[in-house]
Amino acid sequence: MAPFTSTPTGSSSAPIIPTPDPIDPTPAPIESTLVPVLPTPDPVVPTPAPVDQCQSITEVVCTLPEFEVLCALVGDADLADVLGSNDKFTLFAPINTAFESLSQEILDAIAGDVEFLKNVLLSHAVADEELFSTDLICDDKVAMANGVETTTICTGDKLFQVGGGNTPDIIPEIVAPDGVACNGVIHAIDHVIFP
């Protein structure tokens, strides 16, 4: 393109309009540095990771040190095979400090009654469903694997999953959402959910 032309003589309000260069009918030679791409017979499809590289909820919980207490309790309640199966689950997984902050009375009750322990642990699991944090709706109920419902509570940008047995001063906050396992989703929580 040629340089802009000036405004016509005597006209101060007309726009400046570019004028085109004359067209040269001889094209310039083109030098290519491109390497030709040969067609492939089949499209390249990514290979999924082998199933043996994927960890179940039980394997994830029992691998991470933050869930050492939960792993032991899942074993005591005979739930390791359930949470390690191919069935889908969402687990609200209490971290170690969640159990360590419980009163001795509650710890004794959990240790002394396997059915009570199983009921408490199943109040942390949603069966047959993978719920990510974006699926949890403020003030909605979530049906847990033991048949009770918990409530999702939102305060600012924090999410809590609260059972009917939780007191107002001890409500489980989701401190690390959306952990993924082969068979579901794990949300780390800082307190135990009580049905």
N, C-alpha and C positions, 0 to 999 in steps of 0.2 A: 504494500500500500504506500502511496505517496504521502508526503507530509500534508497536514491539514492546510486547506486554503483559507485565506482570510475572508472576512465578511465583505459582501459587495460594497463598492464605493458608495458612500452616502447613506448606507443603512447601518445603524448601530444595533438593531435588535435582531437581525437575522442570525441563525446559528452557524457555527463553523462546521462545514461539511467536508469529510475526507473525499479526496478524488482518487480513483483507482489508477494503478500503473497500467501502461499498455501491456497487452498480453503477448508473451513471447511464445510463438508456435513451436519452438523446439524444446522438448522436455529434457531436463537434466538427467544424466545417467544415474541410476540407482545402484548403490553398492549395498549388498545385504550381508550382515554378519550373523543372520539367523541360521540355526541348524534345523534342517527339516525334521518334523515330527512324524514318525511312522505310526500308522494306525495299529492299535492292539486288537487282537482277535476278540477278546472279552474285556468288559470293563473291570477295573481293579476294584474289588470290594474289600473293605477292611475285615480282617478275621477277628471274630469276637474272642475275648480272653477265655482260656480254658476254664471250665467250671471249678477245677481244683485250685485256682488262684483266687477265687472269690470266697469270702468268709461269711458264715452265717451269723445271725445275731448272737448266738451263744459264743461262737469263736471270737467275735469282736469284743464282746463284754469280758471274756476270759483272757484276752490278750492285753488289753489296756490297763495299766496300773490304777487308773481312776475308778475302775469298777471292780476292784479286787473283792470287796465285801459282797457286792451284788453277785458276782460269779459264784462265790462260796454258797450263798443262800439259794441261788438257782439250783445248784447241785443238791443241797439239802432237801429242797422241795420236789426233787425229781422232775424239774422242768427243763433241764438242759437239752434233752432230746426233742421236746416240743418246740423250743425256741431255736433249735438247730435244724429243724425239719425244712422241707420245701414249702410249707405253708407260709403265707404272707402275714407279717405282723408289723405293727408300729409299737415300739417300746419306749416308754418314758423311763429312762434308766437312772436311778438315784446314784450319785457319785458317793465315794466312801464317806465323806463328811456328813452326808444325809443320814446315814445309819449311825455314825459316831455321835451325832447330836441327840439321838433318842434317849429317853430316860431309861434307867436300868429296869424299871418295871415293864416297859414295852419290849425291851431287848429280851428279858426273861420269858415274856409271853410268846414272842416269836420263836425263841430257841426251844421252848417246851411244847409247842403244838404245831406239828407239820401242816395240818389243815389250815390253821390260822395263817401260817407263813405263806402257804400256797395262795390263799385268798388275797393276802396283801400284795404278793408279787403279781398275781393276775389282774389286780386293779391298776397295774402299770402297763398293761398290754392291750392293744386293740387287735382282735383276730381278723384275718382275711382282708386286711386293708393296709395300704401304705399311705399314711398321712404325713405330708411334709408341713413345715410351719406355715406355708402359704395356704394350706387347706384348713387350718384351725381358725375358726371364726369366733370372735369375741362374744362371750355370753352364751355360746352354743354348748350343748351337751355332746359328749362322746361316749358311746357304749363300749365298755371294757370287757375283757375276756372272762371275767368272773360274773358278768351280768349286771354290774352296777354302772352308774354313769358318773363321769367326771365333768367338770365345767372348765371351759377355756376362759380365762380372765385376762384382759389386756389393760396394762397401765403404761401409758406413754408408748415406748417402743419395746416394752417387756411383755413376754407371754408367760402365763402361769397355767398349770393344769392341776385342778383342785378336786379332791375327793370330798365326799360328804363328811368324813371323819376328821378332816383337817381343820385346825383352829385358825382364826384370823391372823395370828402372829406366826404361824408356820404354814406357809403356802408354797408349794413347789414351783420354783421358777425354772423355765427352760433356759439353761445357761450355755448350752452348745447344741443348736438345732441341726436337724437334717443330716445326721450321719447315715451312710448308706451301707447296707449289708446285702448279701445275695437274696435274702428272703425278707427284706423289709427296711424300715427306717428306725433310727435310734435318736432320741432326743435326750441329752443329759440334763438331769434336773438336780436341784440342790437340796431338796427335802423329799421325804417319803410321802407317797400318796396313801391316805387311809380311807378305806371304803366307808 
